[in-house]
Amino acid sequence: MIHPDTFVSPTSKGMGLFANRNFQKGEILWIIDDNDIKIPLADYLALDDIQRQKLNIYSYIDFYHRVIIPWDEGKYVNHDCEPNSTGVIQYDNISVALRDIEKGEEIVEDYSCYFGHFETFECLCGSYQCRKIISSEQGYRADLRLDLKDAAPLINSLEQPLLKIKTKENGKFLEILENYGLN
């Protein structure tokens, strides 16, 4: 579920997700919930090319080899080689603010922080570290994610409205957080 204090607006990339208020570093911006679509990778691969091409735009592959399609505005998070949001190494289906995000700023992630993604495109992010071509062949980069042992104290120090919504999926994250003795 995407944080309720976000909105969708047109960008040069199509549609994008934006902050409707200032977010602090460590705030959870999105976490998987029971309404997100989860397709086993084998079922996705059995689909015809046209169906897969449509799904590829708004989906990613998680650690559990499921194709995840957010049901809400979370699907509008665009790629940027200088992201302001990312996941954590120990839990695939969450996005946390990497730094403070200003009201009106686009929320962006580096698609290589996903366990798998499907799109290959020319990146026009303008970052000094822009890789120019973002490819599904480049693979997952754990170094683009936060380590929960370092991030958990910050995550727990902030009000996290998305963790108050109890679902089977985010319950897995809460269990992992408990392993760090910080929840």
C-alpha angles and dihedrals in degrees: 000000000000119000109268091230093073134088139195122241137163118272135176085267095054115263124000140186118244138189114254089195138011113290124203125227106270098030114135108240099178136007128177116256137185092270095061113102114250116189119183108243092239090056091048091051090051091059120099119261095257093055093046092049090055093046092047093068096064105022143079137186117252131207090269092060093250125136105234122205114182111228093211139045091299087091089071096069106124130210123259128170087222101049128188094200136044144156131258124255095236097049123039104196106064137083121210128185108256091199138356110301120208125227108269094023118129115248108229138173135193103249090216088072087070117091085236138350132182108216128095115191146146108268115223097175094128093222117149086235095048112148091206095216121052110197135182084224093064091078138209119321114199089187088072091063134077120252108234092219087065099033100043097081091053093043091050094046092063132068105258110194093181091062090057089066103084115214133154090247099050089042086072090059092048089053090052091048089053089056086066090053090234106106 
